[in-house]
Amino acid sequence: MRLTDELGAWVARQRWYAGKSHEPRFRILDAQPAPEATRYLLMDDAGSLPTLYNVPLVHLPATDHPDAVIAHDDGGVLVDAVRHPGFTVGLLAEMGVDVSRVTGSRVLTGEQSNTSIVYDVDGEPTIILKLFRTLHHGENPDVTVQRVLSDAGSPYVPRFYGSLDASWPDVGRASGSASGTLGFAQEFLRGVRDGWAVALDAAREGRDFTDAASDLGRAVAGVHGALGAALETKDAGADEVAATGNAWQRRLSIAASEVPAVAERVDAIRAVYETALARPWPLLQRIHGDLHLGQVLAVPHGGWRIVDFEGEPLRPMAERAIPDLPPRDVAGMLRSFDYAGAVGAGPDASEWAAACRDAFVAAYVEAPGAVALDPVLLRALVLDKAVYESIYEARNRPDWLPVPLAGIDAALA
């Protein structure tokens, strides 16, 4: 069996492989030196767009790691390099991080689109490195945003330590090559729980969550303020407003064709959209873009940290860096509170969610860094999010469809 076939068979079984809807067609685009390993860049030419995968491998005797063999090569075996300390520590050093006190590393399980490695410093978990498995031309927004926020001293993101880039052949570019982010390292936060789990427990038990929601509102405002000060902002001109309106209408048309309850509300939803499109809009800037309770971490006695600024992993980097509406993040969090209340299904779930929404917005608008929230524009963004959710739930979890439909009705009330 050729090396490409063995590598491709392994990649296709990984959770981070993005081509599960098609039959893959792999080829090795490049092989590059890495710390005690070789970085294979494997292109999948099938699917609607070719996708490039980052697969670092270490060559070992056949007797080592017999349960983790990916391929056979030159009398030995090739193993995923994240299992090898020489690679993981060397990768951290390449990012400019002092590794003299690193005493161990381990790979986290359960990741969807990346691989995360936790490093012990003096015996304590201190650093986490995110290794991107799908590569794109351009700096990953997770790196751009978290570096900027960390440099600004923001208390609402983990401390940023360093990142690593690579280049590879690309005949579609005039230069003949592309370059992008391989991964980055940041502070490992001990004892954290994601906001979804924390909120869900509170909703199930009917416990007040408004103080936590208020703190989260202040954190989101702080992040928006720091990003607006450090990165590009621009006026929402006619082209940007029209593009947003077209996206709203496109999603609404899809939802109306697939969800009868949405079709019954199309006229009312469009009326909100049209009013919002005619209102003055705030400056466009970098935002999180996919903000919900699962993207925030509750630090014991340390407040909230916002993470995962990567955006949609399969979108081109240039698209992910386009300035957007800060209230979109607010709308995403408001919908997330609704989901937590509905899924928790505790006593007075709808009142619980409403109290969280109110506390979050009230704290956000009063906090340093907040962007003005026009109620009509925010309502349109909440509706657009709920419309998207209705499409997703109808296709994947029909039993959950009442959650976004209730959100649509609440926004229209």
C-alpha positions as CSV (number, residue, x, y, z in Angstrom):
1,M,0.0,0.0,0.0
2,R,1.4,3.4,-0.9
3,L,2.1,6.0,1.8
4,T,-0.6,8.3,0.5
5,D,-3.2,5.5,0.8
6,E,-2.2,4.7,4.4
7,L,-2.2,8.3,5.4
8,G,-5.5,9.0,3.7
9,A,-7.2,6.0,5.3
10,W,-6.1,7.3,8.7
11,V,-7.1,10.9,8.1
12,A,-10.5,9.9,6.9
13,R,-11.2,8.2,10.3
14,Q,-10.3,11.2,12.4
15,R,-12.9,13.4,14.0
16,W,-11.3,16.5,12.5
17,Y,-11.6,15.2,8.9
18,A,-14.1,17.6,7.2
19,G,-14.9,15.5,4.1
20,K,-17.2,12.8,5.6
21,S,-19.9,13.6,3.0
22,H,-17.8,12.6,0.1
23,E,-15.4,9.9,-1.1
24,P,-11.9,11.4,-0.4
25,R,-9.2,11.7,-3.1
26,F,-5.9,12.3,-1.3
27,R,-2.4,13.3,-2.5
28,I,0.7,14.4,-0.6
29,L,1.2,18.0,-1.5
30,D,4.4,18.5,0.5
31,A,6.6,16.9,3.2
32,Q,8.4,19.3,5.5
33,P,10.9,18.9,8.4
34,A,9.4,19.3,11.9
35,P,11.0,18.7,15.3
36,E,12.0,15.0,15.3
37,A,9.2,14.4,12.7
38,T,8.0,15.1,9.2
39,R,5.0,17.3,8.5
40,Y,3.0,15.8,5.7
41,L,0.5,18.2,4.0
42,L,-2.2,16.0,2.6
43,M,-4.6,17.5,0.0
44,D,-8.1,16.1,-0.4
45,D,-9.1,17.0,-4.0
46,A,-12.6,15.7,-3.7
47,G,-15.6,17.6,-2.4
48,S,-16.7,21.1,-3.4
49,L,-13.3,22.7,-2.4
50,P,-9.9,21.0,-2.1
51,T,-8.9,20.8,1.6
52,L,-5.4,20.7,3.0
53,Y,-4.6,18.6,6.1
54,N,-1.7,19.0,8.5
55,V,-0.4,15.5,9.5
56,P,2.9,15.5,11.3
57,L,4.4,12.0,11.6
58,V,7.4,10.6,13.6
59,H,9.3,7.6,12.4
60,L,9.8,4.9,15.1
61,P,10.9,1.3,15.3
62,A,8.1,-1.1,14.5
63,T,8.0,-2.2,18.2
64,D,7.1,1.3,19.5
65,H,3.4,2.4,19.8
66,P,2.0,-0.7,18.0
67,D,-1.5,0.5,18.7
68,A,-0.9,3.9,17.0
69,V,0.7,2.9,13.7
70,I,-0.5,5.1,10.8
71,A,1.8,3.8,8.1
72,H,4.9,1.7,7.5
73,D,8.1,3.2,6.2
74,D,11.7,2.1,5.8
75,G,11.5,-0.8,8.1
76,G,9.7,1.1,10.8
77,V,6.4,2.8,11.4
78,L,5.0,6.3,11.2
79,V,3.0,7.5,14.2
80,D,1.0,10.6,14.7
81,A,3.7,13.0,16.0
82,V,1.5,14.5,18.7
83,R,2.1,11.2,20.6
84,H,5.9,11.9,20.6
85,P,7.4,14.3,23.3
86,G,10.3,15.3,21.0
87,F,7.8,16.7,18.5
88,T,5.4,18.3,21.0
89,V,8.1,20.1,23.0
90,G,10.0,21.0,19.9
91,L,6.8,22.5,18.4
92,L,6.4,24.7,21.5
93,A,10.0,25.8,21.3
94,E,9.5,26.8,17.6
95,M,6.8,29.2,18.8
96,G,9.3,31.0,20.9
97,V,8.2,29.6,24.2
98,D,10.7,28.7,26.9
99,V,10.6,25.0,27.3
100,S,13.3,24.6,29.9
101,R,10.8,23.9,32.7
102,V,8.4,21.7,30.6
103,T,8.0,18.4,32.4
104,G,5.5,16.6,30.2
105,S,2.7,16.9,27.7
106,R,-0.5,15.1,26.8
107,V,-3.1,15.3,24.0
108,L,-6.7,16.2,24.9
109,T,-9.4,13.9,23.5
110,G,-12.8,14.7,22.1
111,E,-11.7,17.6,19.8
112,Q,-13.7,18.2,16.6
113,S,-11.5,20.2,14.2
114,N,-8.1,20.6,15.8
115,T,-5.7,18.8,18.2
116,S,-4.9,20.3,21.6
117,I,-1.8,19.5,23.6
118,V,-1.4,20.4,27.3
119,Y,2.1,21.0,28.7
120,D,3.1,20.7,32.3
121,V,5.5,23.3,33.6
122,D,7.2,22.2,36.9
123,G,4.7,19.5,37.1
124,E,1.6,21.7,36.7
125,P,-0.6,22.0,33.6
126,T,0.3,25.5,32.4
127,I,0.2,25.8,28.6
128,I,-2.2,24.5,25.9
129,L,-1.2,24.4,22.2
130,K,-3.8,24.2,19.5
131,L,-2.6,22.4,16.4
132,F,-4.7,23.2,13.4
133,R,-5.4,20.1,11.3
134,T,-7.1,22.0,8.4
135,L,-4.8,24.6,6.8
136,H,-5.7,27.8,5.0
137,H,-3.8,30.7,3.5
138,G,-3.6,33.6,5.9
139,E,-3.2,34.0,9.6
140,N,-5.9,32.2,11.6
141,P,-8.2,34.7,13.3
142,D,-7.9,32.7,16.6
143,V,-4.2,33.8,16.6
144,T,-4.8,37.4,15.4
145,V,-7.6,38.1,17.9
146,Q,-6.2,36.4,21.0
147,R,-2.7,37.9,20.4
148,V,-4.2,41.4,20.1
149,L,-6.4,41.0,23.2
150,S,-3.5,39.5,25.2
151,D,-1.2,42.3,24.2
152,A,-3.8,44.8,25.3
153,G,-3.9,43.2,28.7
154,S,-7.5,42.0,28.4
155,P,-8.6,39.9,31.4
156,Y,-11.2,38.2,29.3
157,V,-9.0,35.9,27.2
158,P,-6.3,33.4,28.1
159,R,-2.7,34.7,27.9
160,F,-1.2,34.3,24.4
161,Y,2.3,32.8,24.2
162,G,3.2,32.3,20.5
163,S,2.2,30.8,17.2
164,L,3.8,29.0,14.2
165,D,3.3,29.4,10.5
166,A,4.2,27.3,7.5
167,S,4.3,27.7,3.7
168,W,3.3,25.2,1.0
169,P,3.1,25.0,-2.8
170,D,0.0,26.6,-4.3
171,V,-0.1,26.8,-8.1
172,G,-3.3,29.0,-7.9
173,R,-1.3,31.9,-6.5
174,A,1.0,34.2,-8.5
175,S,3.8,33.6,-6.0
176,G,3.4,29.8,-6.4
177,S,3.0,29.3,-2.6
178,A,0.6,29.9,0.2
179,S,1.2,30.4,3.9
180,G,-0.9,30.0,7.0
181,T,-1.0,29.2,10.7
182,L,-0.1,25.7,12.0
183,G,-1.0,26.4,15.6
184,F,-0.6,28.6,18.6
185,A,0.0,28.3,22.4
186,Q,-1.8,30.0,25.2
187,E,-2.4,29.8,29.0
188,F,-4.0,26.6,30.2
189,L,-6.8,27.5,32.7
190,R,-7.2,24.9,35.4
191,G,-10.5,23.8,36.8
192,V,-12.6,25.6,34.2
193,R,-16.0,24.6,33.0
194,D,-17.6,25.8,29.8
195,G,-20.4,28.3,30.1
196,W,-23.0,25.9,28.6
197,A,-22.4,23.3,31.3
198,V,-22.5,25.9,34.0
199,A,-25.7,27.6,32.7
200,L,-27.4,24.3,32.0
201,D,-26.9,23.2,35.6
202,A,-28.4,26.4,36.9
203,A,-31.3,26.2,34.5
204,R,-32.1,22.6,35.5
205,E,-32.1,23.6,39.2
206,G,-33.9,26.9,38.7
207,R,-31.0,28.7,40.2
208,D,-30.5,32.4,39.6
209,F,-27.9,33.0,36.9
210,T,-28.2,36.7,36.5
211,D,-25.0,37.7,38.2
212,A,-23.0,35.3,35.9
213,A,-24.9,36.7,32.9
214,S,-24.1,40.2,33.9
215,D,-20.4,39.4,34.3
216,L,-20.5,37.8,30.9
217,G,-22.1,40.9,29.4
218,R,-19.2,43.0,30.8
219,A,-16.6,40.5,29.4
220,V,-18.1,40.6,25.9
221,A,-18.2,44.4,26.0
222,G,-14.6,44.5,27.1
223,V,-13.5,42.3,24.2
224,H,-15.5,44.3,21.7
225,G,-13.8,47.5,23.0
226,A,-10.3,46.1,22.8
227,L,-10.8,44.7,19.3
228,G,-12.3,47.9,18.0
229,A,-9.3,49.9,19.3
230,A,-6.7,47.5,18.0
231,L,-8.0,46.2,14.7
232,E,-9.7,47.6,11.6
233,T,-13.1,49.2,11.8
234,K,-15.2,50.5,9.0
235,D,-18.5,52.2,8.3
236,A,-21.4,50.0,7.4
237,G,-21.9,51.3,3.9
238,A,-24.6,50.5,1.4
239,D,-22.7,47.5,0.1
240,E,-22.2,46.0,3.5
241,V,-25.8,46.6,4.6
242,A,-27.1,45.1,1.3
243,A,-24.9,42.0,1.7
244,T,-26.2,41.5,5.3
245,G,-29.8,41.9,4.1
246,N,-29.2,39.4,1.3
247,A,-27.8,36.9,3.7
248,W,-30.8,37.3,6.0
249,Q,-33.2,36.8,3.1
250,R,-31.4,33.8,1.8
251,R,-31.6,32.0,5.1
252,L,-35.2,33.0,5.6
253,S,-36.1,31.6,2.2
254,I,-34.4,28.3,3.0
255,A,-36.1,28.1,6.4
256,A,-39.5,29.0,4.9
257,S,-39.2,26.2,2.3
258,E,-38.2,23.6,5.0
259,V,-40.1,24.7,8.1
260,P,-43.8,25.4,7.7
261,A,-44.0,27.4,11.0
262,V,-41.3,29.8,9.6
263,A,-43.2,30.1,6.3
264,E,-46.2,31.3,8.3
265,R,-44.1,34.1,9.9
266,V,-42.2,35.2,6.8
267,D,-43.9,38.5,6.3
268,A,-43.5,39.5,10.0
269,I,-39.8,38.6,9.9
270,R,-39.2,40.4,6.7
271,A,-40.8,43.5,8.1
272,V,-38.3,43.5,11.0
273,Y,-35.4,43.0,8.6
274,E,-36.5,45.9,6.4
275,T,-36.8,48.2,9.3
276,A,-33.3,47.2,10.6
277,L,-31.7,47.7,7.3
278,A,-32.9,51.3,7.2
279,R,-31.5,52.1,10.7
280,P,-28.1,53.7,11.4
281,W,-25.6,50.9,12.0
282,P,-22.6,50.9,14.3
283,L,-19.0,50.6,13.0
284,L,-18.1,47.2,11.7
285,Q,-15.1,45.6,13.4
286,R,-13.6,42.2,14.4
287,I,-16.0,40.2,16.5
288,H,-16.1,36.7,17.8
289,G,-18.6,35.7,15.2
290,D,-19.8,32.4,16.7
291,L,-20.4,33.4,20.3
292,H,-22.5,31.2,22.6
293,L,-22.2,29.7,26.1
294,G,-20.0,26.9,24.8
295,Q,-17.4,29.4,23.7
296,V,-16.8,30.9,27.2
297,L,-15.0,29.4,30.2
298,A,-15.9,29.9,33.8
299,V,-12.6,30.2,35.8
300,P,-12.9,29.3,39.5
301,H,-12.9,32.6,41.4
302,G,-11.7,34.2,38.2
303,G,-14.6,35.3,36.1
304,W,-15.1,34.5,32.4
305,R,-12.7,33.9,29.5
306,I,-13.8,34.0,25.9
307,V,-12.2,31.5,23.6
308,D,-12.3,30.0,20.0
309,F,-12.2,33.1,17.8
310,E,-11.4,30.8,14.9
311,G,-14.7,31.3,13.0
312,E,-16.0,28.6,10.6
313,P,-13.0,26.3,10.0
314,L,-13.8,25.7,6.3
315,R,-14.3,29.4,5.4
316,P,-11.4,31.2,3.7
317,M,-9.3,33.3,6.1
318,A,-10.0,36.4,4.2
319,E,-13.7,36.0,4.8
320,R,-13.2,35.3,8.5
321,A,-11.3,38.5,8.9
322,I,-14.0,40.8,7.4
323,P,-15.3,43.4,10.0
324,D,-18.8,42.5,11.2
325,L,-21.5,43.8,13.5
326,P,-20.7,43.6,17.2
327,P,-24.4,43.1,18.1
328,R,-24.2,39.8,16.3
329,D,-22.2,38.4,19.2
330,V,-24.8,39.8,21.6
331,A,-27.6,38.1,19.6
332,G,-25.7,34.8,19.7
333,M,-25.4,34.8,23.5
334,L,-29.1,35.8,23.9
335,R,-30.1,32.7,21.8
336,S,-27.7,30.6,23.8
337,F,-29.5,31.6,27.1
338,D,-32.8,30.5,25.5
339,Y,-31.3,27.1,24.6
340,A,-29.9,26.6,28.1
341,G,-33.3,27.4,29.6
342,A,-35.2,25.1,27.2
343,V,-32.8,22.2,27.4
344,G,-32.5,22.5,31.2
345,A,-36.2,22.5,31.3
346,G,-36.1,23.5,35.0
347,P,-38.9,25.3,36.9
348,D,-39.9,28.5,35.1
349,A,-37.4,27.9,32.3
350,S,-38.6,30.7,30.0
351,E,-38.5,33.2,32.9
352,W,-35.0,32.0,33.8
353,A,-33.8,32.6,30.2
354,A,-35.5,36.0,30.1
355,A,-33.8,37.1,33.3
356,C,-30.4,36.0,31.9
357,R,-31.0,37.9,28.7
358,D,-32.0,41.0,30.5
359,A,-29.1,40.9,32.9
360,F,-26.6,40.3,30.0
361,V,-27.8,43.2,27.9
362,A,-28.1,45.6,30.8
363,A,-24.5,44.8,31.9
364,Y,-23.2,45.0,28.3
365,V,-24.6,48.4,27.5
366,E,-23.2,49.9,30.7
367,A,-19.7,48.3,30.4
368,P,-16.5,49.9,29.0
369,G,-16.1,49.0,25.4
370,A,-19.7,48.3,24.7
371,V,-21.1,49.1,21.2
372,A,-24.5,50.8,21.1
373,L,-27.3,48.3,20.8
374,D,-30.1,49.5,18.5
375,P,-33.1,47.4,19.6
376,V,-34.4,46.9,16.0
377,L,-31.1,45.8,14.7
378,L,-30.5,43.5,17.6
379,R,-34.0,42.0,17.1
380,A,-33.2,41.4,13.4
381,L,-29.9,39.6,14.4
382,V,-31.7,37.5,17.0
383,L,-34.3,36.6,14.4
384,D,-31.7,35.7,11.8
385,K,-30.0,33.5,14.3
386,A,-33.2,31.7,15.3
387,V,-34.1,31.3,11.6
388,Y,-30.8,29.6,11.0
389,E,-31.4,27.4,14.1
390,S,-34.8,26.4,12.7
391,I,-33.1,25.1,9.5
392,Y,-30.5,23.2,11.6
393,E,-33.0,21.6,14.0
394,A,-35.4,20.7,11.2
395,R,-32.7,18.8,9.4
396,N,-30.9,17.3,12.4
397,R,-32.9,17.4,15.6
398,P,-36.6,17.8,14.8
399,D,-37.5,17.4,18.5
400,W,-35.6,20.6,19.2
401,L,-37.4,22.7,16.6
402,P,-39.7,24.3,19.2
403,V,-36.7,26.1,20.7
404,P,-35.9,28.4,17.7
405,L,-39.6,28.7,16.9
406,A,-40.2,30.1,20.4
407,G,-37.3,32.4,19.9
408,I,-38.8,33.7,16.6
409,D,-42.1,34.3,18.3
410,A,-40.5,36.1,21.2
411,A,-38.5,38.4,18.9
412,L,-41.7,39.2,16.9
413,A,-43.8,39.9,20.0
